[in-house]
Amino acid sequence: MRTLAVVFVVASLGASAAGSAPDAFVALGAVDPTVRQEMRYAGDRNFTGGVVEGYEEPVCLLTRPAAEALARAQRAVVRRGYALAVYDCYRPQRAVDRFVRWAGDAADQRTKAEYYPRVEKDRLIPDGYIAARSGHSRGSTVDVGLVRLPLGRPVDFGTPFDFFDPLSHTDDPRVTGAARENRELLKRVLAAQGFVNLPEEWWHFTYRPETFPDAYFDFPVSVGSVAP
């Protein structure tokens, strides 16, 4: 089984070199254009301080089952006066590699005050904040928050997205009041549609069963990567 898994991963990466995704991938906007897309790694509002390799367009790509489940969750939160806002969806392996290189660059501390004020940069990999492989590269994982309708103002979750700190743990007891309620609402609504939260990150959810549980793709984030 281990050998088969390795072959599948390698084959998937090789197929993605042509710049296109497997047929199971879709653009979220084609499934539900009402979900707000704030694709942080396609711009400079992220912990690296710049556009990350592989993000050619600020679009959310997901496997179709994950995208359709997210659309159902969107309908549920809209009834409560909110909308979903996605910060990252499918993430190419080249972007993950960039994160690892960034974490190893001790001289680049431009974003420390905003994203990791209480953690030394050389601890980001050992402490699990940055990893050499990401479930995002399989296409069924999404980083997501909530905005309040009708103006689209972000709600309070106790920490910003991608804040490298134990305060970002979904059930950290120090997070109380409205921020706690918002975390619980997001988790509850997404869980009802098959998403499982990563306990260390309140924003990180994976739809299960995953369409590609053993693959790590590397095609670019672009509408042109998926079939119309």
C-alpha positions, 0 to 999 in steps of 0.5 A: 500500500505504501508503494502504491501511494508513493506512485500515485503522488508522483504520478499526480505531480507529473500530470500537473506539470502540464498546467491542468487539474484533474477533471474532478477540480472546479473553480468555486466561483462556477459553483457558488459565486456568492462565496467571498474570495480573499485569496491571500497568497495571490497578493502580498497580504500574507506571512511571506509578504508577497505573491506566492509561487503558483498563485497566478490568479486570485481564485479558489479551486477545489474538488467538486464535492468540496466546492458543492459542500461549501456552497451548501454551507454558504446557504446556511450562513446566509440565512443567519446574516453572514457569508463565507470568505475563503482565504485559501483553497487548493494550494500547489506544492510549489507554494508549500515549498516556498513556505518552507524556504521562507521559514528557513530565511532568518533574515526576513522578519518583515511580517513577524509583528503581524503573524508570529509575534510570540514565536521565533521564526526558527520554531515555525517548522519544528512547532508544526506551523509550517510543513513540507506537505499540505492537505491543501494540495489535495484539493479538498481543504479550505481556509475560511472565515465569516463576514457579516452581511450586507456590508461584508465586514469580517467577524471577530475570531479572536485572531487573524487568519494565519496567526502562528500562535496557540491562540489560533487553536479552535478551542483555546480557552482564552478565546471567549465571548463573540469570538468563541461564538463565531468559531463555534458557528463556523465549525458547526455549519461546516461540520454539517456539510462534511468538513472536519476542522484542524484543531490547531487552526480555527480557519482550516477545514477538510471535506471528507471523504477526500477525492484525492486522499494520497495526492499532492498536486502542483498545477497553478492556481488559475481558472485556466487550470480547470475544465470549463 
